[in-house]
Amino acid sequence: MKASQKAPLHVCVTGAAGNIGYALVFRLASGDCYGKDQPIVLHMLEIPTGMKALEGVAMELSDCAFPLLHGMVLTDDLNTGFDGVNQAFLVGSRPRTKDMNRADLIKANGPIFVGQGKAIAARAASDVRVIVVGNPCNTNALIAMHAAKGVSPDRFHAMTRLDENRAKAQIATKAGVLPGDVTNVGIWGNHSDTMYPDYVHAKIGGRPATEIIPEESWFQGDFLKTVATRGKAIIEARGASSAASAASAAIDHMAALSNGTPEGQFTSMGVCSDGQYGVPKGLIFSYPVAACNGEWKIVEGLEHGAFAQQKIAATTAELVSERETVADLLG
Ligand SMILES: NC(=O)c1ccc[n+]([C@@H]2O[C@H](COP(=O)([O-])OP(=O)(O)OC[C@H]3O[C@@H](n4cnc5c(N)ncnc54)[C@H](O)[C@@H]3O)[C@@H](O)[C@H]2O)c1
């Protein structure tokens, strides 16, 4: 089908003039997420102080003459931004400053996601799917999900695909294979340094990764530490936080949700728990999931040893505590 024959998807990116937004919108417009035959209309939402920079982003998008970019909406108004939107990337949020701890950040950003959740419920298309990238992304997704009355909770996701991609890259380098040979690396829990990258069920070329890398001490030591602290390492090296890799992971997540995961494989998504693996119901918790046509299912029946159980308990406790911190926003 020609690009002009499909109806355009309406895709919203919040914080579109920020670092991740700037990396994300060009890849969306070039067809990296929804395919080279799927036109899009980009809704780019900013705060008033970001609007001038956003105009510059729009000029550049226009100058790329992307055949798939059928329109742009630039706005600082939530209702306009989410009007008729099928796919929403909630990236914009307040960055953490030196004087803030994680709880301060949660409190500062929470209200943003109340407003956005309400606007999504009021204005988005009935098939809307939402990925929250802005940190703390699990708890921000929880807040948006609660605020979006009438929208099914399964539409709200938090992004842990960057952690998964980081873990795959570490395993590939260690094994001397290509990242594409590494599959089934599930991230469990929170997008924070408590998350657990499950190496036990990971595969390299279809074989257990632990058979090819028989060093449990590497997995439990350097591997885990590198994945958990990669964000900090990038800030130290680049002088700015990860942006292109975060945008790429957001595209991977939404493409997997739309196009599906290959048979027998899974990816990682922060989704609303229904109590699977003993996680309290209603938490936005990252699990291994299989996806198909916009729907997803948590992969069940994976067995965990004592190390994994202890890691999963710790990340669960952190998410429960974050939920308590924002209890007043979960009306
Ligand atoms: N989940 C992940 O794996 C992951 C990875 C990297 C970064 N992040 C998070 O993504 C977020 C964005 O990172 P960045 O580097 O692009 O930050 P940035 O500061 O460069 O950009 C944020 C943009 O959001 C805008 N913004 C702020 N509040 C907004 C609001 N209420 N509505 C709309 N726009 C708003 C700002 O004006 C700015 O342009 C941060 O919270 C960061 O911690 C998440």
PDBQT file of the ligand as one rigid body, heavy atoms in Angstrom, charges set to zero:
ROOT
HETATM    1  N1  LIG A 401      12.798   5.488  30.888  1.00  0.00    +0.000 N 
HETATM    2  C1  LIG A 401      14.032   5.660  30.458  1.00  0.00    +0.000 C 
HETATM    3  O1  LIG A 401      14.719   4.679  30.127  1.00  0.00    +0.000 OA
HETATM    4  C2  LIG A 401      14.650   7.029  30.344  1.00  0.00    +0.000 A 
HETATM    5  C3  LIG A 401      15.926   7.172  29.781  1.00  0.00    +0.000 A 
HETATM    6  C4  LIG A 401      16.484   8.437  29.664  1.00  0.00    +0.000 A 
HETATM    7  C5  LIG A 401      15.785   9.550  30.154  1.00  0.00    +0.000 A 
HETATM    8  N2  LIG A 401      14.566   9.378  30.707  1.00  0.00    +0.000 N 
HETATM    9  C6  LIG A 401      13.787  10.525  31.201  1.00  0.00    +0.000 C 
HETATM   10  O2  LIG A 401      13.178  11.201  30.089  1.00  0.00    +0.000 OA
HETATM   11  C7  LIG A 401      12.849  12.535  30.473  1.00  0.00    +0.000 C 
HETATM   12  C8  LIG A 401      13.254  13.495  29.372  1.00  0.00    +0.000 C 
HETATM   13  O3  LIG A 401      14.665  13.509  29.230  1.00  0.00    +0.000 OA
HETATM   14  P1  LIG A 401      15.377  14.581  28.280  1.00  0.00    +0.000 P 
HETATM   15  O4  LIG A 401      16.826  14.276  28.316  1.00  0.00    +0.000 OA
HETATM   16  O5  LIG A 401      14.686  14.677  26.991  1.00  0.00    +0.000 OA
HETATM   17  O6  LIG A 401      15.097  15.919  29.130  1.00  0.00    +0.000 OA
HETATM   18  P2  LIG A 401      15.177  17.426  28.637  1.00  0.00    +0.000 P 
HETATM   19  O7  LIG A 401      15.193  18.250  29.875  1.00  0.00    +0.000 OA
HETATM   20  O8  LIG A 401      16.226  17.607  27.602  1.00  0.00    +0.000 OA
HETATM   21  O9  LIG A 401      13.783  17.628  27.879  1.00  0.00    +0.000 OA
HETATM   22  C9  LIG A 401      12.578  17.624  28.543  1.00  0.00    +0.000 C 
HETATM   23  C10 LIG A 401      11.623  18.475  27.724  1.00  0.00    +0.000 C 
HETATM   24  O10 LIG A 401      10.348  18.343  28.318  1.00  0.00    +0.000 OA
HETATM   25  C11 LIG A 401       9.741  19.601  28.352  1.00  0.00    +0.000 C 
HETATM   26  N3  LIG A 401       8.746  19.562  29.419  1.00  0.00    +0.000 N 
HETATM   27  C12 LIG A 401       8.910  19.691  30.757  1.00  0.00    +0.000 A 
HETATM   28  N4  LIG A 401       7.736  19.603  31.383  1.00  0.00    +0.000 NA
HETATM   29  C13 LIG A 401       6.800  19.374  30.428  1.00  0.00    +0.000 A 
HETATM   30  C14 LIG A 401       5.407  19.217  30.447  1.00  0.00    +0.000 A 
HETATM   31  N5  LIG A 401       4.725  19.282  31.592  1.00  0.00    +0.000 N 
HETATM   32  N6  LIG A 401       4.766  19.008  29.279  1.00  0.00    +0.000 NA
HETATM   33  C15 LIG A 401       5.429  18.979  28.114  1.00  0.00    +0.000 A 
HETATM   34  N7  LIG A 401       6.784  19.141  28.028  1.00  0.00    +0.000 NA
HETATM   35  C16 LIG A 401       7.441  19.347  29.182  1.00  0.00    +0.000 A 
HETATM   36  C17 LIG A 401      10.869  20.591  28.591  1.00  0.00    +0.000 C 
HETATM   37  O11 LIG A 401      10.532  21.909  28.160  1.00  0.00    +0.000 OA
HETATM   38  C18 LIG A 401      11.974  19.957  27.737  1.00  0.00    +0.000 C 
HETATM   39  O12 LIG A 401      11.959  20.466  26.410  1.00  0.00    +0.000 OA
HETATM   40  C19 LIG A 401      13.552  12.755  31.808  1.00  0.00    +0.000 C 
HETATM   41  O13 LIG A 401      12.593  12.594  32.832  1.00  0.00    +0.000 OA
HETATM   42  C20 LIG A 401      14.565  11.626  31.868  1.00  0.00    +0.000 C 
HETATM   43  O14 LIG A 401      14.904  11.292  33.200  1.00  0.00    +0.000 OA
HETATM   44  C21 LIG A 401      13.980   8.155  30.799  1.00  0.00    +0.000 A 
ENDROOT
TORSDOF 0
